[in-house]
Amino acid sequence: MKYDVVIIGAGPAGLFSALSLNNKKVLLIEKNNNPGKKLLISGAGQCNYTNNCSMSKFLKKYGDKGRFLKAALYNFTNKDAMNFFRENGLESLIREDAKVFPITLSASDILNVLVRSCKEKGVEIIYWEAAKQVTYDDANDMFLIKTAISTYAASNLIIAAGGMTYTKTGSTGDGYALAESFGHKIVEPKEALTPVYAKNYSFKELSGISFEDIQVSLWRENKKITEFSGDFLFTHVNISGPVILNNSRYFEKGDILTVNFTSFKNAEEFKKYFDDLIISSGKLNVKTVLKQLVLPKRFVEKIMELSHVSEDSTCSMLDKNKRKNLCELISNHPFRVERLGSANIAMVTRGGVATEEINFKSMESKIVPHLYFAGEVIDYDGDTGGFNIQAAFSTGRLAADSINKQ
């Protein structure tokens, strides 16, 4: 069974590459019984499929991989994605935070458009078949794709098998072994867009309390590596929120994350303000005075508990050490990284097929001609907010466009 193009993986990257191919005999192989299983649970089932920010901001949402993705994202932009769904009968909802959802807030509607578009293009989709082995037949100038059931031949091969997170959806890293069989280097896959489990976590009872636009600094071996800002969230078992999720790609076990829960960006300024506030408040209750910091009540109570300051303490009762400790726990609170969220809860994978071995202008392998990669199997990962699905669409479209030009 010979095809112009065989695509491995019916996620957003595989589906979008399939529907973007013109006048080609295309086979899409999916090991699950249905396509887009991970897509269906994205955005809590509502599918935040792209973001309405400028493309210059878009490129900054992938760490150091924005340069690699630039050609793909400009070839098929966020506006192009919204237009695509509009032209296929599905309007979009743009929220105030620039996240873009289908107007129906249903991921299944996004998937239905993708699958229907594939069928309209005559794409053949086979389910319950996993690609076990891929080889290149030099004599016949063909890729051979072997499953447990059959062997398929193709002039072009697109590997879009996803990463190794949210494993229950079938993302189990299959594409890495296939890429390696062609000589491609795999950057060690790890979890990304994941919460952080901190050692001796003390904030279980504060689950649901969040902070807007606060600073988090990353320390490793007593050296400050970098700092981030964004929204922060306590859960009953870990720390989360965009500032943690988006930057979890940089965290390692043993790192220290220091969190500034105040609106002060300068630590020395806050220390002076805090010292002056406590010293000048004399017989006033500490808890009452701390209300001026506009922090959640339960958070203030917890910080006082951790500082061993009783609820009936007055400001004059705080000696220099207690005042310093209280200040530190509010403006420079340390969390030691015990571990990141497992592959079962991490939203995306960092690592994958090395980008230096892929032509960023076409998504074609630099090692094997007519071999392409698309989506999360590649070593890039984006922030939360629609950036990963958009990158899947864009890399899938670029791979298809490159084949269309042959």
Buried (B, 14 or more C-beta within 10 A) or exposed (E): EEBBBBBBBBBBBBBBBBBBBEEBBBBBBBBBEEBBBBBBBBBEEBBBBBBBBEEEEBBEBBBEBBEBBBBBBBBBBBEBBBEBBEEBEBEBEBEEEBBBBBEBBBBBBBBBBBBEBBEEBEBBBBEEBBBBEBEBEEEEEBBBBEBEEEEBBBBBBBBBBBBBBBBEBBBBBBBBBBBEEBEBEBBEBBBBBBBBBBEEBEBEEBEEBEBEEBBBBBBBEEEEBEBBBBBBBBBEBBBBBBBBBBBBBBBEEEBBBBBBBBBBEEBEEBBEBBBEBBEEBEEBBBBEBBEEBEBBEBBBBBBBEBBEBEEEBBBEEBEEEBBBBBBBBBBBBBBBBBBBBEBEBBBBBBBBBBBEBBBBEBBBBEEBEBBBBBBBBBBBBBBBBBBBBBBBBBBBBBBBBBBEEE
